[in-house]
Amino acid sequence: MASSSLNGPTAAEGRSEFRNKKPKPENRDESELLTVPDGWKEPAFSKEDNPRGLLEESSFATLFPKYREAYLKECWPLVQKALNEHHINATLDLIEGSMTVCTTKKTFDPYIIIRARDLIKLLARSVSFEQAVRILQDDVACDIIKIGSLVRNKERFVKRRQRLIGPKGSTLKALELLTNCYIMVQGNTVSVIGPFSGLKEVRKVVLDTMKNIHPIYNIKTLMIKRELAKDSELRSQSWERFLPQFKHKNVNKRKEPKKKTVKKEYTPFPPPQPESQIDKELASGEYFLKASQKKRQKMEAIKAKQAEALSKRQEERNKAFIPPKEKPVVKPKEASTENKIDVAAIKEKVKKAKNKKLGALSAEEVKLKMEADEKKRRKKSNI
């Protein structure tokens, strides 16, 4: 008993020391811990990880449109071959227009049935077999974005969907290069196949385009992000200062009225009662006048108005007879003595030009030519 009591405190001290010992933190940067090393891949799921297989059978089915029937008929042997490698059965029902995938007793990967379901979904959405079969890889995912219900107006929906594709598919190609994803726009859905980070970016671009935000703005930000990701120092920093901030410019198409009514301040008291015709006559004194006097006043007012109108009309008629203001006569400047033209010299030059035609020979040259011609004739006659 004594020996056990002696050994007790020493053992307790050892346990407390062991508990207090904390693992020493390694001298590593946070950026190194957050980033995945280059070339690292998650190990593939093998049969050794799940040797007993699955307990229950799982199956998924999806319908496909009539126009996909011919293509699915051709490529279905290839689909079955690709799924048999993962021990998944696939059946094509042309009568009902459906595709079904289900697990077997040999299936060991529990997530492969989800990937098989995505494969038949992509085939139904007009994605080619060569692209759809990539979904069976571990580092590839897919997303089917429904855009049919985002815009009510049919014409507006078609325009925005065409804006996503771009002229000759240029916008879609740029998105594919920036996100490393395959994008297929078909009907009311957009099918995307690629890495998880790319799927997130594509979904944002597609939804923004359907909300009337042009995809070129998102493509610009993606290009900037791509360049910033190459710099190892900027990986752990915020990129907000580098990304462009685009302002929304919504033009208000509603026409404003020419005359804007300004609301008066609210007062609890009612407005003053307007004066009646009798009140106005009492104020001016017309009420007490006789009928003949009132008639005379009205006639005088009418005559005054007629006189004003006549005077205005006469002024307009007289405007035609008012002569316009003439411009002041500018006196010709006297020719300077230095720049006087010698008229006699010009006349002599003109006479010489008339006598001598352009390109003609002078009198002496003509005589010499005549003599040379005569000599030639003489020589010929002597011969």
C-alpha positions as CSV (number, residue, x, y, z in Angstrom):
1,M,0.0,0.0,0.0
2,A,2.9,2.3,0.9
3,S,4.6,1.7,-2.4
4,S,1.4,2.5,-4.4
5,S,0.9,5.7,-2.4
6,L,4.5,6.7,-3.2
7,N,4.2,6.1,-6.9
8,G,0.8,7.9,-7.2
9,P,1.9,11.5,-7.2
10,T,4.7,10.9,-9.7
11,A,2.3,9.2,-12.2
12,A,-0.2,12.1,-11.8
13,E,2.6,14.6,-12.4
14,G,3.7,12.8,-15.5
15,R,0.1,12.8,-16.9
16,S,-0.3,16.6,-16.3
17,E,3.0,17.3,-18.0
18,F,1.9,15.2,-21.0
19,R,-1.4,17.1,-21.1
20,N,0.2,20.5,-20.9
21,K,2.6,19.6,-23.7
22,K,1.2,21.2,-26.9
23,P,2.5,20.5,-30.4
24,K,4.8,23.2,-31.4
25,P,3.5,25.2,-34.4
26,E,5.7,24.8,-37.5
27,N,7.1,28.0,-39.0
28,R,4.9,28.2,-42.1
29,D,3.1,31.0,-43.8
30,E,-0.7,31.1,-43.9
31,S,-0.6,31.4,-47.7
32,E,1.2,28.0,-47.9
33,L,-1.4,26.4,-45.6
34,L,-4.3,27.8,-47.6
35,T,-3.0,27.0,-51.1
36,V,-3.0,23.5,-52.6
37,P,0.5,22.4,-53.8
38,D,1.0,22.2,-57.5
39,G,0.6,18.8,-59.0
40,W,-1.3,17.4,-56.0
41,K,-4.2,15.2,-56.8
42,E,-6.7,13.4,-54.5
43,P,-6.1,9.6,-54.6
44,A,-8.7,7.7,-56.7
45,F,-11.4,5.7,-54.9
46,S,-10.5,2.0,-55.4
47,K,-12.2,-1.3,-54.6
48,E,-9.9,-1.7,-51.6
49,D,-11.6,1.3,-49.9
50,N,-15.0,-0.4,-50.1
51,P,-14.4,-4.2,-50.5
52,R,-17.9,-5.2,-49.4
53,G,-19.7,-3.0,-52.0
54,L,-23.2,-1.4,-51.5
55,L,-26.1,-2.7,-49.4
56,E,-29.0,-1.4,-51.6
57,E,-29.6,-0.8,-55.3
58,S,-29.9,2.8,-56.4
59,S,-31.3,4.0,-59.7
60,F,-32.1,7.2,-61.5
61,A,-34.1,7.9,-64.7
62,T,-34.5,11.0,-66.9
63,L,-36.6,11.8,-70.0
64,F,-35.1,13.0,-73.3
65,P,-36.7,15.0,-76.1
66,K,-37.8,13.4,-79.4
67,Y,-35.0,15.0,-81.5
68,R,-32.3,13.3,-79.3
69,E,-33.6,9.8,-80.1
70,A,-31.5,9.2,-83.2
71,Y,-28.2,10.4,-81.6
72,L,-28.8,8.4,-78.4
73,K,-29.5,5.3,-80.4
74,E,-26.1,5.6,-82.1
75,C,-24.0,6.4,-79.0
76,W,-25.7,4.2,-76.5
77,P,-23.2,1.3,-76.9
78,L,-20.4,3.7,-76.0
79,V,-22.4,4.9,-72.9
80,Q,-22.9,1.4,-71.7
81,K,-19.3,0.6,-72.2
82,A,-18.2,3.6,-70.2
83,L,-20.6,2.8,-67.3
84,N,-19.8,-0.9,-67.3
85,E,-16.2,0.0,-66.3
86,H,-17.7,1.4,-63.1
87,H,-20.2,-1.5,-62.7
88,I,-23.3,0.6,-63.6
89,N,-26.1,-0.7,-65.7
90,A,-27.7,1.7,-68.3
91,T,-31.0,1.1,-70.2
92,L,-32.5,3.2,-73.0
93,D,-36.3,3.1,-73.4
94,L,-37.3,4.5,-76.8
95,I,-41.0,3.9,-76.2
96,E,-41.2,6.0,-73.0
97,G,-38.3,8.3,-74.1
98,S,-36.3,7.7,-71.0
99,M,-32.8,6.7,-69.8
100,T,-32.2,4.8,-66.6
101,V,-29.0,4.0,-64.7
102,C,-28.7,1.7,-61.6
103,T,-26.0,0.1,-59.4
104,T,-25.1,-3.6,-59.4
105,K,-23.7,-6.0,-56.7
106,K,-20.1,-5.3,-58.1
107,T,-20.4,-1.5,-57.6
108,F,-18.0,-0.3,-54.9
109,D,-18.0,3.5,-55.4
110,P,-21.1,5.0,-53.7
111,Y,-20.8,8.3,-55.6
112,I,-20.5,6.9,-59.1
113,I,-24.3,6.6,-59.4
114,I,-24.6,10.4,-59.0
115,R,-22.1,10.9,-61.8
116,A,-24.0,8.4,-64.0
117,R,-27.2,10.4,-63.3
118,D,-25.4,13.6,-64.4
119,L,-24.2,11.8,-67.5
120,I,-27.7,10.9,-68.7
121,K,-28.9,14.4,-67.8
122,L,-26.2,16.0,-70.0
123,L,-27.0,13.6,-72.9
124,A,-30.7,14.7,-72.7
125,R,-29.6,18.4,-72.8
126,S,-27.9,18.0,-76.2
127,V,-24.3,17.6,-74.9
128,S,-22.2,15.3,-77.1
129,F,-21.1,12.0,-75.6
130,E,-17.4,12.9,-75.9
131,Q,-17.9,15.8,-73.5
132,A,-20.6,14.2,-71.2
133,V,-18.4,11.2,-70.5
134,R,-15.8,13.5,-68.8
135,I,-18.2,13.8,-65.8
136,L,-17.2,10.3,-64.7
137,Q,-13.7,11.7,-63.7
138,D,-13.2,12.7,-60.1
139,D,-11.9,16.3,-60.8
140,V,-14.8,17.2,-63.2
141,A,-18.2,18.4,-62.2
142,C,-21.3,19.6,-64.0
143,D,-24.0,22.2,-63.6
144,I,-27.3,22.6,-65.5
145,I,-28.5,26.3,-65.2
146,K,-32.2,26.9,-65.8
147,I,-32.7,30.2,-67.5
148,G,-36.2,29.8,-68.9
149,S,-38.0,31.4,-66.0
150,L,-35.6,34.3,-65.4
151,V,-37.1,36.5,-68.2
152,R,-40.9,36.7,-68.9
153,N,-40.8,38.3,-72.3
154,K,-40.0,35.8,-75.0
155,E,-38.3,38.2,-77.4
156,R,-36.2,39.7,-74.6
157,F,-35.2,36.2,-73.4
158,V,-34.0,35.2,-77.0
159,K,-32.0,38.5,-77.2
160,R,-30.2,37.9,-73.9
161,R,-29.5,34.3,-74.6
162,Q,-28.0,35.3,-78.0
163,R,-25.9,37.9,-76.1
164,L,-24.5,35.1,-74.0
165,I,-23.5,33.2,-77.1
166,G,-22.1,36.2,-78.9
167,P,-21.4,36.8,-82.6
168,K,-20.3,33.4,-84.1
169,G,-20.1,32.0,-80.5
170,S,-17.1,34.4,-79.6
171,T,-18.4,35.3,-76.1
172,L,-19.1,31.6,-75.2
173,K,-15.6,30.7,-76.5
174,A,-14.0,33.4,-74.4
175,L,-15.8,32.1,-71.3
176,E,-14.7,28.6,-72.0
177,L,-11.1,29.6,-72.2
178,L,-11.2,31.7,-69.0
179,T,-13.0,29.1,-66.9
180,N,-11.7,25.9,-68.5
181,C,-15.3,24.7,-68.8
182,Y,-17.4,23.3,-71.7
183,I,-20.6,25.3,-72.1
184,M,-23.6,24.3,-74.1
185,V,-26.6,26.6,-74.5
186,Q,-29.7,24.7,-75.5
187,G,-33.3,25.8,-75.2
188,N,-34.1,26.9,-71.6
189,T,-30.9,25.5,-70.0
190,V,-27.2,26.1,-70.0
191,S,-25.1,22.9,-69.4
192,V,-21.6,23.4,-68.0
193,I,-18.9,20.8,-67.5
194,G,-15.5,21.6,-65.8
195,P,-13.8,22.2,-62.5
196,F,-15.7,23.4,-59.5
197,S,-14.2,26.9,-59.5
198,G,-15.1,27.4,-63.2
199,L,-18.7,26.3,-62.7
200,K,-19.2,29.0,-60.0
201,E,-17.9,31.7,-62.4
202,V,-20.0,30.5,-65.4
203,R,-23.2,30.4,-63.3
204,K,-22.6,34.0,-62.1
205,V,-22.0,35.2,-65.7
206,V,-25.1,33.4,-67.1
207,L,-27.4,34.8,-64.3
208,D,-26.0,38.3,-64.7
209,T,-26.5,38.1,-68.5
210,M,-30.2,37.2,-68.0
211,K,-30.5,40.1,-65.6
212,N,-29.4,42.5,-68.5
213,I,-25.7,42.8,-67.5
214,H,-23.5,42.4,-70.5
215,P,-21.1,39.4,-70.3
216,I,-18.2,41.5,-71.4
217,Y,-18.0,43.1,-68.0
218,N,-17.6,39.7,-66.3
219,I,-15.1,38.6,-68.9
220,K,-12.9,41.6,-68.1
221,T,-12.9,40.8,-64.4
222,L,-12.1,37.2,-65.1
223,M,-9.2,38.2,-67.3
224,I,-7.8,40.4,-64.5
225,K,-8.3,37.7,-61.9
226,R,-6.4,35.2,-64.1
227,E,-3.4,37.6,-64.3
228,L,-3.5,38.3,-60.5
229,A,-3.6,34.5,-59.7
230,K,-0.2,34.1,-61.4
231,D,1.4,36.4,-58.8
232,S,2.3,34.4,-55.7
233,E,2.4,37.6,-53.4
234,L,-1.1,38.6,-54.3
235,R,-2.7,35.3,-53.6
236,S,-3.4,36.0,-49.9
237,Q,-4.4,39.7,-50.5
238,S,-7.7,41.3,-51.5
239,W,-8.1,42.0,-55.2
240,E,-10.9,44.6,-54.8
241,R,-8.5,47.5,-55.7
242,F,-7.5,45.8,-59.0
243,L,-11.0,44.8,-60.2
244,P,-13.0,47.3,-62.2
245,Q,-16.1,48.9,-60.7
246,F,-18.8,49.2,-63.3
247,K,-21.7,51.7,-62.7
248,H,-25.2,50.9,-63.7
249,K,-26.6,53.5,-66.1
250,N,-30.3,52.9,-66.4
251,V,-31.8,55.5,-68.7
252,N,-35.2,56.6,-67.6
253,K,-37.4,56.4,-70.8
254,R,-40.5,57.9,-69.1
255,K,-41.2,61.3,-70.5
256,E,-41.5,64.1,-68.0
257,P,-44.4,66.6,-68.3
258,K,-43.6,70.0,-69.6
259,K,-45.6,71.8,-66.8
260,K,-44.7,70.4,-63.4
261,T,-47.2,71.1,-60.7
262,V,-45.6,72.0,-57.5
263,K,-47.5,70.8,-54.4
264,K,-48.3,73.5,-51.9
265,E,-47.6,73.2,-48.3
266,Y,-50.4,71.6,-46.3
267,T,-52.5,74.0,-44.1
268,P,-55.4,73.0,-41.9
269,F,-57.3,76.2,-42.9
270,P,-59.5,76.2,-46.0
271,P,-58.6,78.4,-49.0
272,P,-60.2,81.9,-49.2
273,Q,-63.6,82.0,-51.0
274,P,-63.2,83.4,-54.6
275,E,-65.0,86.7,-55.4
276,S,-68.2,86.5,-57.3
277,Q,-69.0,88.7,-60.3
278,I,-71.2,91.0,-58.1
279,D,-68.4,91.5,-55.6
280,K,-66.0,92.5,-58.4
281,E,-68.6,95.0,-59.8
282,L,-69.1,96.4,-56.3
283,A,-65.4,96.9,-55.9
284,S,-65.0,98.7,-59.2
285,G,-68.3,100.7,-58.9
286,E,-69.9,99.1,-62.1
287,Y,-72.7,97.7,-60.0
288,F,-74.2,101.2,-59.4
289,L,-74.1,102.3,-63.1
290,K,-77.1,102.3,-65.4
291,A,-77.6,99.8,-68.3
292,S,-76.8,102.5,-70.9
293,Q,-73.6,103.5,-69.1
294,K,-72.4,99.8,-68.9
295,K,-73.1,99.4,-72.6
296,R,-71.1,102.5,-73.4
297,Q,-68.1,101.2,-71.3
298,K,-68.2,97.9,-73.1
299,M,-68.2,99.6,-76.6
300,E,-65.3,101.8,-75.5
301,A,-63.3,98.8,-74.4
302,I,-64.0,97.0,-77.7
303,K,-63.0,100.1,-79.8
304,A,-59.8,100.4,-77.8
305,K,-58.9,96.8,-78.6
306,Q,-59.7,97.3,-82.3
307,A,-57.5,100.4,-82.4
308,E,-54.6,98.5,-80.9
309,A,-55.0,95.6,-83.4
310,L,-55.2,98.1,-86.3
311,S,-52.0,99.9,-85.3
312,K,-50.1,96.6,-85.0
313,R,-51.4,95.5,-88.4
314,Q,-50.3,98.8,-89.9
315,E,-46.8,98.5,-88.4
316,E,-46.4,95.1,-90.0
317,R,-47.5,96.4,-93.4
318,N,-45.1,99.4,-93.2
319,K,-42.1,97.1,-92.5
320,A,-42.1,96.0,-96.1
321,F,-41.5,99.7,-97.2
322,I,-38.6,100.3,-94.9
323,P,-35.4,100.2,-96.9
324,P,-32.6,97.9,-95.6
325,K,-29.5,99.4,-94.2
326,E,-26.8,99.7,-96.9
327,K,-23.3,98.5,-96.2
328,P,-20.7,101.3,-96.1
329,V,-18.8,101.8,-99.4
330,V,-15.2,100.5,-99.1
331,K,-12.8,102.8,-101.0
332,P,-10.3,100.9,-103.3
333,K,-6.8,101.0,-102.0
334,E,-4.3,102.9,-104.2
335,A,-1.7,100.6,-105.9
336,S,1.7,100.9,-104.3
337,T,4.5,102.3,-106.5
338,E,6.8,99.4,-105.7
339,N,4.4,96.7,-107.1
340,K,3.5,98.5,-110.4
341,I,3.1,96.1,-113.3
342,D,5.1,96.9,-116.5
343,V,2.3,96.7,-119.2
344,A,4.6,97.4,-122.1
345,A,6.9,94.4,-121.3
346,I,3.9,92.0,-121.0
347,K,2.6,93.1,-124.4
348,E,6.0,92.4,-126.1
349,K,6.1,88.9,-124.5
350,V,2.5,88.1,-125.8
351,K,3.5,89.2,-129.4
352,K,6.6,87.0,-129.4
353,A,4.5,84.0,-128.1
354,K,2.0,84.5,-131.0
355,N,4.7,84.6,-133.6
356,K,6.5,81.6,-132.2
357,K,4.4,78.5,-131.9
358,L,5.2,76.1,-129.1
359,G,7.5,73.3,-130.3
360,A,8.2,75.1,-133.8
361,L,11.7,75.6,-135.1
362,S,13.3,79.0,-135.5
363,A,13.9,80.6,-139.0
364,E,17.7,79.8,-139.0
365,E,17.0,76.1,-138.1
366,V,14.4,75.9,-140.9
367,K,17.0,77.2,-143.5
368,L,19.6,74.6,-142.4
369,K,17.1,71.8,-142.6
370,M,16.0,72.9,-146.1
371,E,19.7,72.8,-147.3
372,A,20.3,69.4,-145.8
373,D,17.2,68.0,-147.6
374,E,18.4,69.5,-151.0
375,K,21.8,67.8,-150.5
376,K,20.2,64.4,-149.9
377,R,18.1,64.8,-153.1
378,R,21.1,65.6,-155.2
379,K,23.0,62.6,-154.0
380,K,20.1,60.3,-154.8
381,S,19.8,61.8,-158.3
382,N,23.5,61.3,-159.0
383,I,23.3,57.6,-158.0
